[in-house]
Amino acid sequence: MMYSYKIKYKPRLRLFYRKITVVGHKYETDQDKMICYFSDGGILEIPRWSDCHVKLGVDWMNAQKKYMEEKAGQTIPVNR
């Protein structure tokens, strides 16, 4: 099952954050890029990821929690 969440990112020299809703992401260390996966099967590659600022909200934490619970087969408590 896919859980969506928002990623807000901003390249260092830009003024505004860009907000995208994704169902997954993966960082490619050797190429310094973030690959974002969309629910419709599309992808977005963000180059020079180490030069970006990023904000992940509570929806990201909830998506990660649901994913871990699905894998573990039990409820996982979260300290807030």
C-alpha positions as CSV (number, residue, x, y, z in Angstrom):
1,M,0.0,0.0,0.0
2,M,1.3,3.5,-0.8
3,Y,1.0,6.4,1.6
4,S,1.4,9.9,0.3
5,Y,3.1,12.8,2.0
6,K,4.4,16.3,1.1
7,I,7.9,17.3,0.6
8,K,8.8,21.0,0.6
9,Y,12.2,21.8,-0.8
10,K,14.1,24.9,-1.8
11,P,17.4,25.1,-3.7
12,R,19.8,27.3,-1.8
13,L,19.6,30.4,-4.1
14,R,15.8,30.4,-4.5
15,L,13.4,32.5,-2.5
16,F,10.4,30.1,-2.3
17,Y,9.8,26.5,-1.3
18,R,8.3,24.1,-3.8
19,K,5.7,21.6,-2.5
20,I,5.1,18.2,-4.0
21,T,3.0,15.3,-2.9
22,V,4.8,12.0,-3.3
23,V,4.4,8.3,-2.4
24,G,8.1,7.7,-2.0
25,H,11.6,9.1,-2.4
26,K,15.2,7.8,-2.7
27,Y,18.5,9.7,-2.5
28,E,21.2,8.8,-5.0
29,T,24.4,9.6,-3.1
30,D,26.8,9.1,-6.0
31,Q,24.8,11.6,-8.2
32,D,23.7,13.9,-5.4
33,K,20.0,13.8,-6.5
34,M,16.7,13.0,-4.9
35,I,14.3,10.9,-6.9
36,C,10.6,11.4,-6.0
37,Y,7.9,9.0,-6.9
38,F,4.3,10.1,-7.6
39,S,1.1,8.1,-7.3
40,D,0.5,8.1,-11.1
41,G,3.8,6.4,-11.7
42,G,5.7,9.5,-12.6
43,I,9.1,10.5,-11.1
44,L,10.9,13.8,-10.5
45,E,14.7,14.0,-10.1
46,I,16.0,17.0,-8.1
47,P,19.7,17.6,-8.8
48,R,22.2,19.0,-6.3
49,W,20.1,17.8,-3.4
50,S,22.8,18.6,-0.9
51,D,22.3,22.3,-1.8
52,C,18.6,22.2,-1.0
53,H,16.7,23.0,2.2
54,V,13.8,20.5,2.9
55,K,10.8,20.4,5.2
56,L,8.9,17.2,6.0
57,G,5.7,17.5,8.0
58,V,3.7,15.2,10.3
59,D,2.2,13.5,7.2
60,W,5.6,12.1,6.4
61,M,6.0,10.8,9.9
62,N,2.5,9.2,9.7
63,A,3.3,7.6,6.4
64,Q,6.5,6.1,7.8
65,K,4.7,4.8,10.9
66,K,2.0,3.1,8.8
67,Y,4.6,1.6,6.5
68,M,6.6,0.2,9.5
69,E,3.4,-1.1,11.1
70,E,2.5,-2.9,7.9
71,K,5.9,-4.5,7.8
72,A,6.0,-5.5,11.5
73,G,2.3,-6.6,11.7
74,Q,1.8,-4.7,14.9
75,T,1.2,-1.2,16.2
76,I,4.3,0.9,16.7
77,P,4.1,3.6,19.4
78,V,5.4,7.1,18.7
79,N,6.7,9.4,21.4
80,R,5.6,13.0,20.6
